[in-house]
């Protein structure tokens, strides 16, 4: 049997809206690394000890596939926003269940709004990493969202490189706090960050993404 043809997310979205469940699944998988990164930025260590980011993403995929008929958008940007909303709702339920009191009150609403804003900010910061590199996507990839391209590259990097970039760029933490979280000296973290940035730039150049 021949392999499936390679389709862009835009093409998969069009096909999925025609009702082909297989294409919905293929479409969702293209956002795995992106949603994992966003989940990581919103789950503190205590919460991650009980449930991993990948579990939250899989639940998000399940709900997105189940409720795909409710998606009314047509572009990748609209689809990403829809996925982020599902992810935020799942993360909020986790916080309510494991961090806040079981009783539903105004704190959950505040948490939901805060988390929605935080996820949007993390996406904006992820988009800005390319700008921080003084680069822009090459002509061959300009039709893809920058955040997706970068999330895929970060997922392939060594764990310590990925962590320092996530803490510094996606969570916007100062180097002092990054050093505390990674249990390293301030100087060691700065050197690690410089190596990680250089490695990311090289990866983007090698894959003709900048």
Residue pairs with C-beta under 8 A, 6 or more apart in sequence:
4 26
7 15
7 23
7 26
8 143
8 144
9 27
9 30
9 76
9 79
9 144
9 148
10 75
10 76
10 143
12 23
12 26
12 27
12 30
13 27
13 74
13 75
13 76
13 79
15 23
16 23
16 24
16 27
16 68
17 71
17 74
21 65
24 64
24 65
24 68
25 65
27 79
28 61
28 64
28 65
28 83
29 61
30 148
31 80
31 83
31 148
32 57
33 148
33 151
33 152
33 154
33 155
34 80
34 147
34 148
34 151
34 152
35 57
35 60
35 83
35 84
35 87
36 53
36 54
36 57
36 151
36 155
37 122
37 126
37 151
37 154
37 155
37 166
37 170
38 84
38 87
38 119
38 122
38 123
39 53
39 54
39 56
39 57
39 87
39 91
40 48
40 53
40 166
41 118
41 119
41 122
41 166
41 170
41 171
42 91
42 115
42 118
42 119
42 122
43 51
43 53
43 56
43 91
43 94
46 98
46 99
47 94
47 95
47 98
47 99
50 98
51 94
51 98
56 87
56 90
56 91
56 94
57 87
59 90
60 83
60 86
60 87
60 90
63 86
63 90
64 71
64 82
64 83
64 86
67 86
71 78
71 79
71 82
73 79
73 81
73 82
76 144
76 145
77 145
80 123
80 145
80 147
80 148
84 119
84 120
84 123
85 116
87 119
88 112
88 115
88 116
88 119
89 112
91 115
91 119
92 108
92 111
92 112
92 115
95 111
95 115
96 102
96 104
96 108
96 111
100 107
100 108
100 111
101 107
121 172
122 170
122 171
123 147
125 169
125 170
125 172
126 146
126 147
126 150
126 151
126 169
126 170
127 145
127 146
127 147
127 150
128 169
129 146
129 150
129 165
129 169
129 200
130 136
130 137
130 146
130 150
130 204
130 210
132 169
132 197
133 197
133 200
133 201
133 204
133 210
135 201
135 204
135 210
136 210
137 144
137 146
137 149
137 209
137 210
138 208
138 209
138 210
140 208
141 149
141 208
141 209
149 209
150 200
153 200
153 203
153 204
153 207
153 209
154 162
154 165
154 166
154 200
155 162
156 203
157 165
157 196
157 199
157 200
157 203
160 182
160 192
160 196
161 192
161 195
161 196
161 199
161 200
162 196
163 182
164 178
164 182
164 189
164 192
164 193
164 196
165 193
165 196
165 197
165 200
167 173
167 177
167 178
167 181
167 182
168 175
168 178
168 193
173 181
175 186
175 189
175 190
175 193
176 186
178 189
178 193
179 185
179 186
179 188
179 189
182 189
182 192
184 192
201 210
203 209
204 210
